[in-house]
Amino acid sequence: MSPLTKLFVVLLALSSMLLTSALVVYVNREQNWKILADQATAKAAAAMNDRDAKVAEADAARTAAAELARSSHEQAEAIRAQLASTERQLSEKNSAIARVESDLALARADQAKLAEALKACQDTQSKQQDAIVEARKIIDDLNRKYADANVHIADLTSNLAVTERERRYFAEQVTKSQAELKQLTQALRDANIDLNKIVAGGGPGTGAGAPAINGVIKTVGDIDGIPHAVISVGSADAVIKGMEFNVIDREHGDFLGKLRIDKVESNESSGQLYGPRVGDVKAGVEVRTQL
């Protein structure tokens, strides 16, 4: 029995005793003690019944309270267990969030590095593009120079081929002339003719006794290092092979040298230059067989 119930019973007993005393006093005073006693007894019985009801109600309340306390305790334990599970899950989630945040920080760091690498790559690519453009310009310029060089080489090759043909031709002519000169020298020796006197005084038709023929230098060049010239008169003008021309500067009247004919064509002739001022001989200079 709880203290509250005991207190309630004690108060109820005191109330009954006071009521009984009051009834006795009242019966003594009013001479209705029997009626009052009966009434008091009835009231006491009612009070006892009410007390028993209150006690039963208190027991029921106590039982209900105990059940409620047990249920509350179970609920509290369940809530504690649920709270612990929730805290455990929250801790796991916090750990997961921390890992995710760490991974995110690493990912951001990697992203920053990748961004820097991408920027460096783009800068390098831009520089490479500039270098490629510059290299293409250089290649185009080299290709242009190469094409020009090929054209120039082709021209030089063509000129070399022409020059080589002319050199071979003149070399053949020189060889032929040397052979003819050797034969002529031998023939003159056989005929007891002094070649030195002929060269000094001129032979018939080629030296001092040659007809008067005038012309001009058309071109000047070297064959195997020997100066040669082409003049404007030929066989049509009575020029013959071995004839010598005096090379004269018409403007100043200076004697530049001599031209010995070794090749004769219809309207022009060519031969070897020799004399004191052969280097001054150029196109337009006059040539004469007789001074």
Long-range contacts (C-beta under 8 A, 24 or more apart in sequence): 2-58, 2-62, 4-58, 5-55, 5-58, 5-59, 5-62, 8-51, 8-54, 8-55, 8-58, 9-51, 9-55, 12-47, 12-51, 12-54, 15-47, 16-44, 16-47, 16-48, 19-43, 19-44, 19-47, 20-44, 166-223, 167-223, 167-224, 170-223, 170-224, 170-228, 171-223, 171-224, 173-262, 173-263, 174-223, 174-224, 174-262, 177-262, 202-244, 203-242, 205-240, 205-243, 206-240, 206-242, 206-243, 206-244, 207-244, 208-290, 210-243, 210-244, 210-289, 210-290, 211-238, 211-289, 212-288, 212-289, 212-290, 213-237, 213-238, 213-239, 213-243, 213-245, 213-288, 213-289, 214-286, 214-287, 214-288, 214-289, 215-245, 215-286, 215-287, 216-283, 216-284, 216-285, 216-286, 216-287, 217-247, 217-281, 217-282, 217-283, 217-284, 217-285, 217-286, 217-287, 218-268, 218-283, 219-283, 220-273, 220-281, 220-282, 220-283, 226-272, 227-272, 227-273, 227-274, 227-278, 227-281, 228-270, 228-271, 228-272, 228-273, 229-259, 229-270, 229-271, 229-273, 229-281, 230-268, 230-269, 230-270, 231-259, 231-268, 231-269, 231-270, 231-287, 232-267, 232-268, 233-267, 233-268, 233-269, 233-287, 234-264, 234-265, 234-266, 234-267, 234-268, 234-269, 235-264, 235-265, 235-266, 235-269, 236-266, 236-267, 239-264, 239-269, 240-264, 243-289, 244-289, 245-271, 245-287, 245-288, 245-289, 246-287, 246-288, 246-289, 246-290, 246-291, 247-273, 247-275, 247-281, 247-285, 247-286, 247-287, 248-285, 248-286, 248-287, 248-288, 248-291, 249-280, 249-285, 249-286, 250-285, 250-286, 255-291, 256-280, 256-281, 256-285, 257-281, 259-287
